[in-house]
Amino acid sequence: MKKFKHSYAKATAPASVSNVGPGFDVFGFAIDHVGDEVEARPRKESGVIITGISGNSEISLDPEQNTAGKAVLSFLESLNITQGVELYIHKNIPAGSGIGSSASSAVAAVVAVNALMENPLPKEELIDAALAGEAIASGGSIHGDNVLPSLMGGFLIIKDVELKKFHKIEIQNYLHFVVLHPDIEIKTSYARGILPKELPIKSIVEQVANSSYLIAGLLLGNAELIREGVHDLIAEPYRKGLIPGYDEVKTIALANGALGFNISGSGPSLFAICDSLKSAQKLSVLMAEPFNERNIKVDRVITRINHNGATVLDVRL
């Protein structure tokens, strides 16, 4: 019977941008400066308890209904660990923000509990447990374009999350990203439910071409390929109506130097790709104006890609 060696561990997992335009459920990248943290302690009794959550009073403390709790339950079960765990969650990413809030909590929790072990598992072996937690926020569906970037870091192309087939690409380092989060909430399960179940062949072909252009542009640092490729025919046309002022913000971004612009995940967060820090700083102000005019509070993050993914912050014997 496996037992934990350490008495305390704390981990953090970054927020992430998913879909990235045409890469629905396929593309995702981790971002700097924003992420959830989870503290983990062994307990004598079996099972998982959540002792508290800072930053959000509406998230359930029931581990079966909480992405972090469910992820840890899955982790313990997979390793036949009967010893229980207590968790404390620090929510720094707003729920329903479109930048991987539920995934970040699930990933940070599994990484923290894994760190309690004498011989922690490699990150690749934590994927299934983190996905089990994320599924709660996605209406039971399994997709990894937030979980995998948050766990592994970098920009990922995800071919098959259940078979753990994904590839990290090295994009040009000069690129910066502006991520805006207007203070409205969109449930991931609802945002997935409004998408079309079928697409015309012409649209599928165009989506594949856009995806190819975007990846080529990111690898080569080719601004024109990025501009041509970031367009999305699957999610954006249906989800943009959930975000007040979306078309206006997009017009402002593209007219003022953004290489690309789209919705992050299910929204309401938006992202712009920029060719310099100076351009990103300018755009972060201009893109916020339509929300300010509508009296919608908006948070702004200027970031680059987080290449480290989830990290252990503290471990104690």
Residue frames as qw, qx, qy, qz and C-alpha x, y, z in Angstrom:
[[0.000, 0.887, 0.462, 0.000, 0.00, 0.00, 0.00],
 [0.418, 0.429, -0.015, 0.801, 1.44, 3.34, -1.10],
 [0.340, -0.805, -0.369, 0.315, 1.74, 6.10, 1.50],
 [0.261, 0.908, -0.030, 0.327, 2.79, 9.69, 1.27],
 [0.703, -0.005, -0.307, 0.642, 6.28, 10.68, 2.43],
 [0.175, 0.211, -0.125, 0.954, 5.78, 14.41, 2.83],
 [0.058, -0.516, -0.696, 0.496, 3.44, 16.33, 5.13],
 [0.213, 0.815, 0.216, -0.493, 2.79, 19.30, 2.86],
 [0.445, 0.059, 0.527, 0.722, 3.12, 20.35, -0.76],
 [0.268, 0.764, 0.236, -0.537, 2.05, 23.37, -2.76],
 [0.464, 0.109, 0.622, 0.621, 1.90, 23.66, -6.53],
 [0.290, 0.627, 0.078, -0.719, 0.84, 26.19, -9.13],
 [0.507, 0.289, 0.712, 0.389, -0.45, 25.73, -12.67],
 [0.026, -0.242, 0.175, 0.954, -0.66, 28.50, -15.26],
 [0.561, 0.570, 0.306, -0.515, -3.70, 29.78, -17.08],
 [0.407, -0.040, 0.743, 0.530, -3.91, 28.88, -20.74],
 [0.465, 0.459, -0.137, -0.744, -5.32, 30.03, -24.06],
 [0.505, 0.077, 0.854, 0.102, -7.09, 27.24, -25.94],
 [0.600, 0.671, 0.435, -0.029, -8.37, 26.79, -29.50],
 [0.313, -0.497, 0.320, 0.744, -6.11, 29.70, -30.57],
 [0.378, 0.427, -0.337, -0.749, -8.40, 30.53, -33.48],
 [0.740, 0.219, -0.428, -0.470, -8.85, 27.56, -35.82],
 [0.346, 0.258, -0.885, 0.176, -7.39, 24.92, -33.48],
 [0.691, -0.371, 0.037, -0.619, -10.62, 23.89, -31.77],
 [0.909, -0.345, 0.192, -0.134, -9.72, 21.34, -29.04],
 [0.897, 0.287, -0.047, 0.332, -6.31, 20.99, -30.72],
 [0.429, 0.494, -0.238, 0.718, -4.17, 24.09, -30.03],
 [0.514, -0.832, -0.201, -0.059, -3.38, 25.56, -26.64],
 [0.535, 0.395, -0.383, 0.641, -0.63, 27.45, -24.87],
 [0.543, -0.609, -0.434, 0.382, 0.21, 28.31, -21.27],
 [0.157, 0.826, 0.017, 0.541, 0.60, 31.95, -20.24],
 [0.437, 0.066, -0.507, 0.740, 2.71, 33.73, -17.65],
 [0.068, -0.238, 0.241, -0.938, 1.58, 35.82, -14.67],
 [0.670, -0.173, 0.091, -0.716, -1.77, 34.09, -13.98],
 [0.548, 0.073, -0.831, -0.061, -2.40, 30.70, -12.38],
 [0.750, -0.538, -0.078, -0.377, -4.13, 28.82, -9.57],
 [0.155, 0.457, -0.794, 0.369, -2.34, 27.35, -6.55],
 [0.844, -0.337, -0.277, -0.312, -3.26, 24.32, -4.47],
 [0.140, -0.537, 0.737, -0.385, -1.93, 23.19, -1.09],
 [0.847, -0.075, -0.465, -0.247, -2.09, 19.49, -0.23],
 [0.243, -0.488, 0.722, -0.426, -1.68, 17.61, 3.07],
 [0.446, -0.065, -0.887, -0.099, -2.09, 13.90, 3.81],
 [0.570, -0.371, 0.258, -0.686, -4.80, 12.88, 6.26],
 [0.276, -0.199, 0.919, -0.199, -5.29, 9.70, 8.27],
 [0.634, 0.383, 0.559, -0.372, -8.79, 9.06, 6.91],
 [0.441, 0.189, 0.692, 0.540, -9.38, 8.02, 3.33],
 [0.240, 0.812, 0.518, 0.117, -10.88, 10.27, 0.68],
 [0.340, 0.259, 0.073, 0.901, -10.45, 13.92, -0.24],
 [0.127, -0.833, -0.474, 0.254, -11.67, 16.97, 1.62],
 [0.327, 0.547, 0.094, 0.765, -11.39, 20.59, 0.51],
 [0.390, -0.480, -0.512, 0.596, -10.80, 22.76, 3.56],
 [0.049, 0.797, 0.195, -0.569, -11.25, 26.07, 1.79],
 [0.545, 0.477, 0.409, 0.556, -11.10, 28.09, -1.40],
 [0.155, -0.638, -0.080, 0.750, -9.78, 31.62, -1.60],
 [0.028, -0.252, 0.471, 0.845, -10.72, 33.92, -4.45],
 [0.455, -0.117, -0.564, -0.680, -14.12, 32.40, -5.21],
 [0.356, -0.093, 0.685, -0.629, -16.88, 31.70, -2.69],
 [0.755, 0.228, 0.013, -0.614, -19.22, 30.03, -5.19],
 [0.536, 0.352, -0.754, -0.142, -17.12, 26.98, -6.08],
 [0.885, -0.333, -0.176, -0.274, -18.26, 23.74, -4.48],
 [0.247, -0.631, 0.699, -0.226, -16.26, 22.22, -1.62],
 [0.915, 0.031, 0.356, -0.188, -17.60, 18.80, -2.59],
 [0.284, -0.494, 0.694, 0.440, -14.62, 16.98, -4.14],
 [0.489, 0.311, 0.791, 0.197, -16.93, 15.15, -6.54],
 [0.301, 0.864, 0.400, 0.056, -18.15, 18.49, -7.89],
 [0.141, -0.917, 0.246, 0.279, -14.85, 20.37, -7.77],
 [0.749, 0.601, -0.279, 0.021, -12.30, 20.03, -10.57],
 [0.092, 0.638, -0.695, 0.318, -9.33, 19.91, -8.17],
 [0.612, -0.257, 0.621, -0.418, -11.04, 17.46, -5.84],
 [0.916, 0.293, 0.147, -0.230, -12.18, 15.16, -8.63],
 [0.567, 0.667, -0.475, 0.091, -8.72, 15.17, -10.18],
 [0.112, -0.525, 0.761, -0.364, -7.15, 14.08, -6.90],
 [0.793, -0.032, 0.464, -0.393, -9.79, 11.40, -6.32],
 [0.865, 0.477, -0.111, -0.106, -8.97, 10.01, -9.75],
 [0.308, 0.686, -0.616, 0.233, -5.23, 10.18, -9.00],
 [0.420, -0.396, 0.710, -0.404, -5.55, 8.31, -5.70],
 [0.881, 0.152, 0.312, -0.323, -7.78, 5.66, -7.25],
 [0.741, 0.598, -0.302, -0.052, -5.44, 5.07, -10.17],
 [0.298, 0.552, -0.704, 0.335, -2.55, 4.34, -7.80],
 [0.736, -0.359, -0.573, -0.036, -4.62, 2.42, -5.23],
 [0.208, 0.227, -0.493, 0.814, -3.68, 4.94, -2.55],
 [0.410, -0.608, -0.676, -0.078, -6.07, 4.58, 0.38],
 [0.350, -0.391, -0.323, 0.788, -4.57, 7.40, 2.41],
 [0.167, 0.869, 0.464, 0.044, -6.65, 10.56, 2.17],
 [0.406, 0.142, 0.067, 0.901, -5.72, 14.13, 1.25],
 [0.003, 0.841, 0.417, -0.344, -6.93, 17.57, 2.24],
 [0.453, 0.377, 0.309, 0.746, -6.70, 20.43, -0.22],
 [0.024, -0.779, -0.254, 0.573, -6.78, 24.21, 0.00],
 [0.527, 0.488, 0.472, 0.511, -7.35, 25.99, -3.30],
 [0.111, -0.596, -0.015, 0.796, -6.21, 29.50, -4.19],
 [0.500, 0.628, 0.553, 0.224, -8.33, 30.64, -7.15],
 [0.199, -0.531, 0.153, 0.809, -6.46, 33.36, -9.02],
 [0.043, -0.038, -0.677, -0.734, -8.22, 32.67, -12.33],
 [0.526, 0.107, 0.250, -0.806, -11.90, 33.68, -12.48],
 [0.469, 0.195, 0.861, -0.031, -14.28, 30.78, -13.08],
 [0.501, 0.684, 0.530, 0.006, -15.80, 30.73, -16.57],
 [0.080, -0.809, 0.183, 0.553, -13.11, 33.07, -17.87],
 [0.789, 0.614, -0.003, -0.038, -12.01, 31.10, -20.91],
 [0.287, 0.739, -0.584, 0.174, -8.38, 30.87, -19.84],
 [0.686, 0.100, -0.712, 0.109, -8.46, 27.44, -18.25],
 [0.376, -0.553, 0.393, -0.631, -9.63, 28.17, -14.73],
 [0.922, -0.205, 0.149, -0.294, -10.97, 24.67, -14.07],
 [0.882, 0.322, -0.263, 0.221, -7.98, 23.04, -15.76],
 [0.212, 0.641, -0.477, 0.563, -5.50, 25.07, -13.73],
 [0.591, -0.475, 0.405, -0.511, -7.05, 23.99, -10.42],
 [0.991, 0.016, 0.037, -0.125, -7.17, 20.35, -11.49],
 [0.731, 0.481, -0.332, 0.352, -3.57, 20.38, -12.67],
 [0.013, -0.648, 0.490, -0.583, -2.21, 22.23, -9.63],
 [0.768, -0.384, 0.291, -0.422, -4.02, 19.83, -7.28],
 [0.991, 0.118, -0.051, 0.045, -2.67, 16.68, -8.93],
 [0.549, 0.574, -0.379, 0.475, 0.84, 18.10, -9.10],
 [0.288, -0.629, 0.441, -0.572, 0.72, 19.06, -5.41],
 [0.893, -0.251, 0.250, -0.278, -0.53, 15.62, -4.32],
 [0.894, 0.357, -0.192, 0.189, 2.01, 13.92, -6.56],
 [0.258, 0.676, -0.456, 0.518, 4.74, 15.92, -4.79],
 [0.648, -0.543, 0.340, -0.412, 3.69, 14.36, -1.47],
 [0.998, 0.049, -0.032, -0.013, 4.95, 10.99, -2.71],
 [0.639, -0.547, 0.400, 0.364, 8.43, 9.62, -2.11],
 [0.363, -0.092, 0.656, 0.655, 8.90, 9.05, -5.84],
 [0.419, 0.579, 0.199, -0.670, 6.66, 11.51, -7.71],
 [0.683, 0.394, 0.579, 0.206, 5.41, 10.45, -11.11],
 [0.252, -0.046, 0.371, 0.893, 6.47, 12.28, -14.29],
 [0.323, 0.308, 0.117, -0.887, 4.02, 14.87, -15.56],
 [0.413, 0.111, -0.678, -0.598, 2.87, 12.68, -18.44],
 [0.328, -0.209, -0.919, 0.063, 1.41, 10.22, -15.95],
 [0.046, 0.347, 0.543, -0.763, -0.74, 12.93, -14.33],
 [0.192, 0.007, -0.434, -0.880, -2.71, 13.74, -17.47],
 [0.362, -0.354, -0.807, -0.304, -5.61, 11.32, -16.98],
 [0.304, -0.514, -0.639, 0.485, -6.29, 12.48, -13.43],
 [0.033, -0.331, -0.031, 0.943, -6.23, 16.15, -14.41],
 [0.253, -0.089, -0.615, -0.742, -8.58, 15.45, -17.31],
 [0.324, -0.449, -0.832, 0.027, -11.00, 13.68, -14.99],
 [0.162, -0.531, -0.413, 0.721, -11.22, 16.88, -12.97],
 [0.063, 0.232, -0.289, -0.927, -11.56, 19.15, -16.00],
 [0.141, -0.277, -0.847, -0.432, -14.43, 17.03, -17.32],
 [0.091, -0.582, -0.679, 0.437, -16.67, 18.38, -14.55],
 [0.051, 0.598, 0.043, -0.798, -16.52, 21.87, -16.07],
 [0.159, 0.287, -0.624, -0.709, -16.99, 20.59, -19.63],
 [0.774, 0.095, 0.031, -0.625, -20.20, 18.68, -19.19],
 [0.883, -0.114, 0.453, -0.048, -18.36, 15.38, -19.07],
 [0.768, 0.627, -0.077, 0.102, -16.46, 15.83, -22.33],
 [0.737, -0.439, 0.225, 0.462, -12.72, 15.16, -22.43],
 [0.558, 0.754, 0.016, 0.346, -10.53, 17.69, -24.17],
 [0.761, -0.382, -0.108, 0.513, -6.99, 18.68, -23.29],
 [0.450, 0.602, 0.090, 0.653, -6.27, 22.04, -24.85],
 [0.270, -0.839, 0.181, -0.436, -6.25, 23.71, -21.42],
 [0.866, -0.473, 0.159, -0.005, -5.11, 20.82, -19.21],
 [0.891, 0.138, 0.071, 0.427, -2.08, 19.81, -21.27],
 [0.346, 0.684, -0.119, 0.631, -0.60, 23.31, -21.74],
 [0.460, -0.777, 0.166, -0.397, -1.19, 24.08, -18.07],
 [0.917, -0.349, 0.179, 0.076, 0.55, 20.87, -17.04],
 [0.845, 0.113, 0.207, 0.479, 3.35, 20.69, -19.60],
 [0.150, -0.730, 0.121, 0.656, 3.83, 24.34, -20.57],
 [0.219, -0.200, 0.636, 0.712, 4.49, 25.75, -24.03],
 [0.586, 0.340, -0.147, -0.720, 2.39, 25.78, -27.19],
 [0.413, -0.073, 0.908, -0.009, 0.89, 22.35, -27.83],
 [0.577, 0.156, -0.481, -0.641, -0.73, 20.62, -30.76],
 [0.492, -0.116, 0.772, -0.385, -2.98, 17.90, -29.34],
 [0.372, 0.140, -0.756, -0.520, -3.78, 15.00, -31.65],
 [0.704, -0.323, -0.582, -0.247, -5.39, 12.57, -29.20],
 [0.268, -0.635, 0.432, -0.582, -5.64, 13.47, -25.54],
 [0.903, -0.278, 0.168, -0.280, -6.76, 10.01, -24.42],
 [0.941, 0.178, -0.062, 0.282, -3.75, 8.39, -26.11],
 [0.455, -0.768, 0.124, 0.433, -1.55, 11.24, -24.86],
 [0.624, 0.287, 0.372, 0.624, -0.50, 12.18, -28.37],
 [0.035, 0.985, 0.136, -0.097, 0.59, 15.80, -28.40],
 [0.711, 0.222, 0.035, 0.667, 3.52, 17.85, -29.61],
 [0.244, -0.845, -0.115, 0.463, 5.10, 20.99, -28.23],
 [0.601, 0.607, 0.167, 0.493, 6.27, 23.50, -30.84],
 [0.446, -0.438, -0.087, 0.776, 8.84, 26.24, -30.36],
 [0.292, 0.866, 0.361, 0.184, 7.33, 29.47, -31.60],
 [0.422, 0.528, -0.104, 0.729, 9.26, 32.66, -32.32],
 [0.472, -0.382, -0.544, 0.579, 10.28, 34.22, -29.01],
 [0.078, 0.050, -0.014, 0.996, 9.52, 37.84, -29.95],
 [0.346, -0.469, -0.585, -0.564, 5.77, 37.24, -29.97],
 [0.087, 0.021, 0.610, -0.788, 3.72, 38.73, -27.13],
 [0.226, -0.471, -0.795, -0.308, 0.07, 38.16, -26.31],
 [0.260, -0.176, 0.270, -0.910, -2.60, 40.42, -24.88],
 [0.278, -0.356, -0.890, -0.053, -5.29, 38.56, -22.95],
 [0.284, -0.242, 0.123, -0.920, -8.40, 40.50, -21.94],
 [0.204, -0.320, -0.918, 0.116, -10.94, 39.12, -19.49],
 [0.322, -0.387, -0.111, -0.857, -14.22, 41.08, -19.37],
 [0.184, -0.076, 0.775, -0.599, -16.15, 40.58, -16.16],
 [0.790, 0.065, -0.059, -0.607, -18.82, 38.28, -17.52],
 [0.435, -0.266, 0.858, -0.061, -19.05, 34.51, -17.10],
 [0.726, 0.293, -0.385, -0.489, -19.62, 31.94, -19.81],
 [0.776, -0.254, 0.556, -0.153, -20.06, 28.32, -18.77],
 [0.038, -0.405, 0.816, 0.410, -17.88, 25.99, -20.82],
 [0.323, 0.244, 0.914, -0.015, -20.67, 23.41, -21.06],
 [0.387, 0.750, 0.377, -0.382, -23.07, 26.02, -22.48],
 [0.153, 0.751, -0.393, -0.508, -20.51, 27.43, -24.91],
 [0.144, -0.202, 0.919, 0.306, -19.86, 23.93, -26.26],
 [0.371, 0.415, 0.806, -0.201, -23.58, 23.23, -26.53],
 [0.378, 0.773, 0.163, -0.482, -24.27, 26.09, -28.94],
 [0.059, -0.508, 0.669, 0.539, -21.73, 24.91, -31.52],
 [0.758, 0.312, -0.257, -0.512, -22.89, 23.27, -34.74],
 [0.821, -0.197, 0.534, -0.054, -22.85, 19.48, -34.85],
 [0.750, 0.288, 0.456, 0.383, -21.89, 19.41, -38.53],
 [0.021, -0.728, 0.211, 0.652, -19.96, 21.66, -40.93],
 [0.758, 0.634, -0.002, -0.150, -19.89, 21.85, -44.74],
 [0.881, 0.050, 0.134, 0.451, -16.87, 20.26, -46.40],
 [0.379, 0.730, 0.010, 0.568, -15.83, 23.70, -47.69],
 [0.371, -0.849, 0.167, -0.337, -15.67, 25.05, -44.15],
 [0.896, -0.371, 0.193, 0.149, -13.68, 22.05, -42.93],
 [0.761, 0.356, 0.096, 0.533, -11.14, 22.50, -45.71],
 [0.110, 0.824, -0.065, 0.552, -10.82, 26.20, -44.92],
 [0.637, -0.734, 0.162, -0.170, -10.39, 25.46, -41.21],
 [0.916, -0.119, 0.163, 0.346, -7.59, 22.98, -41.94],
 [0.549, 0.573, 0.054, 0.606, -5.88, 25.52, -44.19],
 [0.204, -0.873, 0.093, -0.434, -6.17, 28.22, -41.54],
 [0.818, -0.549, 0.165, 0.044, -4.68, 25.91, -38.90],
 [0.851, 0.144, 0.137, 0.486, -1.77, 25.07, -41.18],
 [0.290, 0.746, 0.002, 0.599, -1.10, 28.73, -41.93],
 [0.454, -0.838, 0.104, -0.285, -1.21, 29.64, -38.24],
 [0.874, -0.387, 0.189, 0.225, 1.28, 26.98, -37.17],
 [0.714, 0.365, 0.129, 0.583, 3.60, 27.81, -40.06],
 [0.066, 0.843, 0.003, 0.534, 3.39, 31.50, -39.17],
 [0.628, -0.755, 0.144, -0.121, 4.13, 30.88, -35.49],
 [0.897, -0.156, 0.194, 0.365, 7.10, 28.65, -36.31],
 [0.604, 0.395, 0.195, 0.664, 8.55, 31.01, -38.89],
 [0.199, -0.543, -0.221, 0.786, 7.58, 34.27, -37.24],
 [0.113, 0.217, 0.564, 0.789, 5.74, 35.17, -40.44],
 [0.211, 0.266, 0.393, -0.854, 3.20, 37.89, -39.63],
 [0.495, 0.181, -0.364, -0.768, 1.20, 37.45, -42.83],
 [0.472, -0.052, -0.870, -0.135, 0.73, 33.71, -42.30],
 [0.089, -0.238, -0.749, 0.612, -0.42, 34.35, -38.72],
 [0.330, 0.257, 0.092, -0.903, -2.94, 36.97, -39.92],
 [0.550, 0.131, -0.578, -0.588, -4.29, 34.62, -42.57],
 [0.468, 0.006, -0.884, 0.021, -4.39, 31.61, -40.30],
 [0.022, 0.013, 0.707, -0.707, -5.95, 32.74, -37.03],
 [0.539, -0.038, -0.155, -0.827, -9.49, 32.82, -38.46],
 [0.176, 0.028, 0.947, -0.267, -12.00, 30.35, -37.02],
 [0.457, -0.095, -0.489, -0.737, -15.16, 28.94, -38.59],
 [0.482, -0.248, -0.840, 0.035, -16.17, 26.53, -35.82],
 [0.373, -0.510, -0.614, 0.473, -16.48, 28.47, -32.57],
 [0.156, -0.184, -0.073, 0.968, -16.06, 32.20, -33.12],
 [0.230, -0.256, -0.466, -0.815, -19.17, 32.79, -35.27],
 [0.562, -0.500, -0.616, -0.232, -21.39, 31.21, -32.59],
 [0.590, -0.458, -0.454, 0.485, -19.66, 32.30, -29.40],
 [0.277, 0.153, -0.030, 0.948, -18.89, 35.93, -30.22],
 [0.335, -0.575, -0.368, -0.650, -22.51, 36.87, -29.58],
 [0.685, -0.557, -0.440, 0.163, -22.00, 35.94, -25.92],
 [0.537, -0.296, -0.113, 0.782, -19.39, 38.70, -25.57],
 [0.148, 0.930, 0.293, -0.163, -20.70, 42.31, -25.69],
 [0.068, 0.926, -0.259, -0.265, -18.70, 44.46, -28.11],
 [0.797, -0.167, 0.490, 0.311, -16.72, 41.55, -29.54],
 [0.639, 0.578, 0.326, 0.388, -16.71, 42.71, -33.17],
 [0.030, 0.982, -0.058, 0.174, -15.74, 46.23, -32.12],
 [0.573, -0.684, 0.426, 0.148, -12.80, 44.98, -30.04],
 [0.796, 0.091, 0.484, 0.353, -11.63, 42.76, -32.88],
 [0.454, 0.812, 0.196, 0.310, -11.78, 45.62, -35.37],
 [0.207, -0.948, 0.233, -0.063, -9.74, 47.83, -33.04],
 [0.731, -0.439, 0.473, 0.223, -7.14, 45.11, -32.48],
 [0.743, 0.282, 0.457, 0.400, -6.60, 44.31, -36.15],
 [0.303, 0.897, 0.145, 0.286, -6.59, 47.98, -37.15],
 [0.219, -0.917, 0.301, -0.145, -3.86, 48.74, -34.62],
 [0.198, 0.672, -0.713, 0.039, -1.27, 46.13, -35.39],
 [0.724, -0.220, 0.607, -0.242, -2.49, 42.82, -33.93],
 [0.115, 0.321, -0.853, -0.395, -1.21, 39.88, -35.96],
 [0.401, -0.253, -0.833, -0.286, -4.26, 37.91, -34.93],
 [0.338, -0.164, 0.412, -0.830, -7.27, 38.08, -32.65],
 [0.567, -0.199, -0.710, -0.367, -9.82, 35.59, -31.39],
 [0.708, -0.545, 0.058, -0.446, -11.67, 34.11, -28.41],
 [0.082, 0.414, -0.866, 0.268, -9.71, 32.18, -25.80],
 [0.070, 0.119, 0.964, -0.228, -11.43, 28.85, -25.22],
 [0.013, -0.619, -0.773, -0.139, -15.14, 29.25, -24.66],
 [0.001, -0.615, -0.078, -0.785, -14.73, 32.93, -23.74],
 [0.272, 0.937, 0.219, -0.022, -15.27, 35.56, -22.56],
 [0.423, -0.654, 0.333, 0.532, -11.50, 36.10, -22.53],
 [0.658, 0.753, 0.028, 0.012, -10.01, 37.35, -25.79],
 [0.656, -0.443, 0.308, 0.528, -6.45, 37.28, -27.04],
 [0.484, 0.864, -0.111, -0.082, -4.38, 39.25, -29.53],
 [0.856, -0.058, 0.153, 0.491, -1.04, 38.17, -30.98],
 [0.062, 0.987, -0.092, -0.112, 1.50, 41.00, -31.14],
 [0.810, 0.423, -0.166, 0.370, 4.94, 41.35, -32.70],
 [0.355, 0.373, -0.421, 0.747, 6.46, 43.35, -29.82],
 [0.295, -0.438, -0.651, 0.546, 5.97, 44.35, -26.21],
 [0.031, 0.213, 0.016, -0.976, 5.33, 47.93, -27.31],
 [0.385, -0.131, -0.587, -0.700, 2.52, 46.85, -29.62],
 [0.451, -0.372, -0.809, 0.068, 1.02, 44.68, -26.88],
 [0.197, -0.355, -0.464, 0.788, 1.04, 47.54, -24.38],
 [0.208, 0.106, -0.207, -0.950, -0.73, 49.82, -26.87],
 [0.459, -0.180, -0.712, -0.501, -3.32, 47.22, -27.80],
 [0.327, -0.320, -0.818, 0.349, -4.12, 46.30, -24.22],
 [0.050, 0.348, 0.305, -0.885, -5.38, 49.84, -23.65],
 [0.341, 0.149, -0.388, -0.843, -7.22, 50.24, -26.94],
 [0.408, -0.144, -0.861, -0.269, -8.94, 46.84, -26.76],
 [0.174, -0.339, -0.766, 0.519, -10.33, 47.60, -23.32],
 [0.130, 0.083, 0.023, -0.988, -12.16, 50.76, -24.44],
 [0.492, -0.215, -0.558, -0.632, -15.33, 49.09, -25.82],
 [0.545, -0.368, -0.733, 0.174, -15.77, 47.27, -22.51],
 [0.212, -0.220, -0.378, 0.874, -15.16, 50.44, -20.52],
 [0.263, -0.065, -0.245, -0.931, -17.83, 52.22, -22.59],
 [0.631, -0.292, -0.594, -0.404, -20.26, 49.45, -21.67],
 [0.459, -0.605, 0.395, -0.517, -19.32, 49.68, -17.98],
 [0.986, -0.062, -0.152, -0.003, -17.90, 46.17, -18.09],
 [0.428, -0.762, 0.477, 0.091, -14.84, 45.72, -15.88],
 [0.883, 0.426, -0.186, 0.067, -11.98, 44.18, -17.82],
 [0.637, -0.620, 0.382, 0.253, -8.69, 42.67, -16.64],
 [0.622, 0.737, -0.265, -0.032, -5.69, 42.88, -18.93],
 [0.757, -0.442, 0.406, 0.260, -2.61, 40.66, -19.07],
 [0.501, 0.755, -0.405, -0.121, 0.38, 41.15, -21.34],
 [0.787, -0.360, 0.500, -0.016, 2.20, 37.87, -21.49],
 [0.364, 0.495, -0.735, -0.287, 4.48, 35.54, -23.32],
 [0.866, -0.063, -0.446, -0.220, 4.22, 31.77, -23.43],
 [0.560, -0.590, 0.524, -0.253, 4.90, 29.96, -20.17],
 [0.615, 0.410, -0.661, -0.129, 7.26, 27.14, -21.07],
 [0.009, -0.309, 0.857, -0.413, 7.43, 25.50, -17.64],
 [0.599, -0.330, -0.626, -0.374, 3.81, 24.56, -17.01],
 [0.706, -0.659, -0.129, -0.226, 2.82, 23.39, -13.55],
 [0.423, 0.460, -0.590, 0.511, 5.50, 23.66, -10.87],
 [0.671, -0.515, -0.491, 0.206, 5.92, 22.60, -7.25],
 [0.005, -0.846, 0.120, -0.520, 6.35, 25.66, -5.04],
 [0.273, -0.570, 0.603, -0.486, 6.99, 24.01, -1.70],
 [0.839, -0.105, -0.524, -0.098, 7.43, 20.52, -0.19],
 [0.256, -0.616, 0.559, -0.492, 7.91, 19.71, 3.49],
 [0.404, 0.073, -0.906, 0.106, 8.68, 16.46, 5.28]]
